[in-house]
Amino acid sequence: MDVELRHLRAFHVLATELNFTRAAARLHLSQQALSNQIKQLETRIGATLFLRNTRQVTLTEAGRTLLNRVPAILETVGAAISDTRETESGQRVEFVIGVRGITGLDITPRVLRAFSAEHPHVAVTVGRVEFDDWSAGLISGAADAGLLWLPAPDGVEVTPLLTEERIALLPADHPLAALPAVPPAELAKEPFAWWVGNRDQATRDYSTLAEYRDGPPTIGAQVATAEDLLAAVGNGNAVAVSVASISRFFPWAGVVTRPLLDVAPSVLAVACRTGDTRPLVAAFIRTAVEVAAELIAELAE
């Protein structure tokens, strides 16, 4: 089966536009040349990909199946060509992954290993960003891609990867610590620890359980690191909501964790700046999605 990249590119553009005139213009081809390429592709694959009449173009079931695969193929080829050119020139491209504190402790090293194996001529580094930067360094340009907990700030595109239980962090002698699980409406009344400089309203509402409270939260302590947060809780100055992976820091004097009752889990996502179409960014997102699926399958066994 002799399918060429020009066939796949033509298919992808037509499948996106569903209009021969617009697709041909994007490809800088005549409509007849585009039609010939699509016919060649259908003949070589042995499947009808489009239904055509005088009024519209639609994808067949086979066409939809191919469309699910073609973008990744084109992105992989583009990244491979880019890597090859960089190797020939003796240059290595630097690619920075932004991570906030404890974000993605289990998945991050696996994603980095997989991505580095696929792109050996890319220098991949992890950029640890401040806790007040909910974009994981993407908005500032410090990172090319990121792993972050939703919600994400404006200007960031996300692809969800996996979920993690949300927990309450409490002073050991707090009355709510005596419960096996904490009602979120009760926790929302307490003074929270919050990140210095973080003014993003969506993340603040999410992290202080705003949907269970009337009015703004009470802030009991301003913190800059995970250690600051745990110290503020341990000292009895504040409570906090976090994810289960913060247990890596435990035991921590004076702090206990409790599940939150009937609260949706946090969602970990891979992210990039809105509109960033670089092949390496797309390749990293694809790798993160694949690794996350593998990790979920392992945990389910």
N, C-alpha and C positions, 0 to 999 in steps of 0.2 A: 504494500500500500504506500504509494508515493505522494504523501501529503506535504506540501511546502508551507513555510511560514506565511507567504503572501496569501495563500488560501485561508489560513486561520485568521490573519488580520482582516481580510475582506469579510469573512464570516462574522467576526466580532463587531465590526463597525455596522454592518447591515443588521445584525441582531439587536444592536443598540438603537439604531435609528428607525428600523422597520420602514424604510423609505429609500428606494434606489437612487433617487435624485440627490438627497442629502448625503447618503453614504458614499456615492461616487465622488461628490464634491470634496468630502473629507479625505478621501483616498487619492485625490487628484487623478481619477480615472474617468473614462467615458462610462456611461451606463451599460453599454454593450460589453465593454471589457470587464466590468464588475460582474455582470450576469454570467459571462463565460467562466470567470473564476469560481463562482458559486456552483455552476453546473459541473465543473471539473472536480470540485471538492465533493459534491454529492455522489458523483460517479466513482471516485476513488474510495470513499467511505462505504458506499453501497447503501445510502439512506437518503431519503428526502428530508431536507432541513427546513425548507420554507414552503408555505403555501402562498401562491401569488394569484392575484386577479387584477383587473383594471383599477380597483379602488384601494386595495390594501395588501400588505405583506404581513404574514404571521408566521411564527415559529411552530414547527411540528413538535411532537413529544421528543423525537430524536434530536431536533434542533435545540430544545431546552436542555436536554442531557449534555450535549456538546458545549453549550454556553456555560454550564456549571464548571467546566474544566478549562476552557480556553484562556480566560484571563490569567490564571495561575501559570499556564504554559508560556504565555507571552512575557509575563513578568520574570519568570525564571530565565528565559533566554536573554532578556534584556540585562538582567543582573550578571549572567555568565559572560556576556560580551563586555560589559563594563569592567568586570574583574579581570578579564583577559587583557584588556587594554592597559589597565593599571599595572599588571604584572610585566608587560612588555616595556612600559616606561620606567619600571623599577620603583614605582610609588605604591604606598599602601594607604588606602582610604581609612580615615578614622571614623568610627561609628559609635556614638555615645548613647547608652541606655539610661534614662533617668529613673531613679527609684527613690521613693520617699521612705526613709527609715526602715521599718520592718516589712514593708510591702513585698509580697511574693517571695517569702523566704524559701519555700519549698520549690517553687517553679522556676525562679530566676536562674539558678545555675544550670538547670536542664535546658532551658531555652538558649542560654548563651553557648553551651557546648554544641547544641544542634546547629545553631546559626553559624558558629565559627567553623564547624565541619563542612557546611555547605558553601561557605565563603572564606576559604583559607587566606585570601589576600586582603581581607578587611581586618583592621585592628579594632577589635570590639572592647570597649571599656564600660564599666558601670559608674555612672555619675550619681553619687549620693547627694540629694538635694535637701534643703532645709524643710522642716515640717510645715512651715507656713506656705510652701509652694505646692498647692494641690495639683498643679499641672505636671509635676515631676520634671521641671526644667524645660518643658516644651515651649511655653509662651515666651520665655526669655531667650530661647535659642540655644540654651546650654546642652540640650539633649536632642537627638535625632528621633528617638522613639522612647516610649516610657511604659512602665507598669504602674498602674495606680488604682486606687479604690474609687468607685463611683460614689457620689456624682462627680463628674468632671466639670471644670470651669468652661466658660465660653471660649471658643477658639481652638478647641481640642476635639478630634474625632476618636471614638472609642469602639473597640470590638470586645465584648465580654468574653472572659475565659473560664472562670470558675467562681464558686461562692464559698464563703467562710462564715461560720457562726459569729454573731455579734454577742458580746458579753459586757457585763457591767464590772467596772473596777471600783472597789469600795474600800474605805478604811476598815480594818479588821474589827473594830469595835462599833461600827455603824449599825443601827437597828435593822437595816435592810440586809446586812450580811448574815443575819440569823435565818433568812429565808432560803429555801433550796433553789428558787428562781425568783427574779425581781420583776414586778410589774413595771412596765416602762412609764406609765403615768406617775408612779411614785418616784421613780428615779428622776424624771423630768423636773420635779420640784426642787431638786438639790442644786447646790452651787457646783458648776463644772470647771474643770481645767480646760483652758483653751490656748491655742497657739499664738504666740506673739506675732503681730503683723498680718495674720490671716484675716482678711476682710470679706472673703467670698461668702455671700449670704447662703447660698445653696448648701455648701459643705458645713457651714456653721449650724444651719437648721437640722441637717441630717445627723450630725454628730452630737447634738444636744437634745434630740428627740422632740423637735418643735411641734410635731403633729399631736403630741400628747400634752401640750401645755398652751395656755393662753398667755400671750405676751412674750417678751424676749427672755433669754435664759439669764440666770444669775451666774456670774463668772467669779469663782472662788480663787483662782490662781492663773497667772499667765506663765506659759511654759514654752521652752524652745526645743527640747529634745524628749525622747521617750523616757529617759532617766529622770528628767525634770517632772514629767507627768506622774510617774510612779511615786516620786518623792512627795509631790503635792498631795496625792491620794493617801499615801502612808502617813503623812503628817496630819491628816484629818481636815485639810483645807478644801478639798474638792472631791468630786466623783468624776468618772469618765466612762465613755462608751468606746470599746475597741473591738478588735477581732481576736479570734482564739489564738492566732500565732504569736500574740504578745507574750504568751506563756513561756517563750524562750528566755524571757528576762527573769523568770521566777525560779526560786522563791525570792520575794522582795519584802523587806521588813514592813509590817503593818498593812499590807495590801492583800485583799482576797478577790477572787473573781466569782461571779455568779452568772448563769445563763439569763438572758432576757426573755420574758414570756411573750410568745406570739409576735415576735418581731422578725421581719424578713431578714435574711442573711445579707452580709455585704458582698458586693460583686467586684471581683478583680478583673481589670480590663487591660488590654494592650492598647496604646494610644499613640497618635501622631498629631502634628499641627494640622488644622483644617486646611484642606486643599493641597497637602504635601503628596505629590504623586511620584516621588523618586522610586526607582525600582528596588533599591535596597530597603527602603522603608516598607514597601509592600511585601518584600520577601521576609522581613523580620516579623511582620504581623502574621503572615501565613505560617511561619515556623512556630510562633507562640501559640497559635490556635491548634496546630497539630500536636504540640507537646502537651498542651492542656488537656486535649482529648485523651491522650495516652495516660496521663496522670489520673484523670477521672476514672478511666477504665480499670487501672490498677487498684485504686481505692475501693472500687465496687466489688473486686474479687474476694 
